[in-house]
Amino acid sequence: MTRVDFYILADSESQARLQFVCRLVEKAYKQQHRIYIHTDSEATSKELDLLLWSFKVESFVPHHLLGDDSASAPVAIGHGEDCGDHHDVLVNLSANVPEFFSRFERCAEVVIQQDEILQSTRQHFAFYKERGYPLNTHNLRK
């Protein structure tokens, strides 16, 4: 059964959310996980793609945009209904819970203090809880 982790940030800026995702993905990659980052749009996917190359000078996180047939990396970024062959760690940045989430061992939801994000992640929490998924909350506001 998929383990779901909610990371609650003190920040309200979307950029802080993406920066945290980069750090989270880097940590998971170093632990040899395969990660799929699910976004709401092509623009957000591309923004995250660029940020993963530059968020830390000393960091290297091999990744690609899903659909780039010439690329293969342990980290994929996408926004469609297909998550490719990834089944290990899902980082969900979408306003919706993707239908394929239960294929993953772990799912991470990153929460910022922005009304729209708070509302959607509260709905996600209720969705997972109603279905009996193990939930963990990491309050990083302190």
Secondary structure by P-SEA (a helix, b strand, c coil): cbbbbbbbbccccaaaaaaaaaaaaaaaaaabbbbbbbcccaaaaaaaaaaaacccccbbbbbbccccccccccbbbbcccccccccccccccccccccccccccbbbbbbcccaaaaaaaaaaaaaaaaaccbbbbbbccc
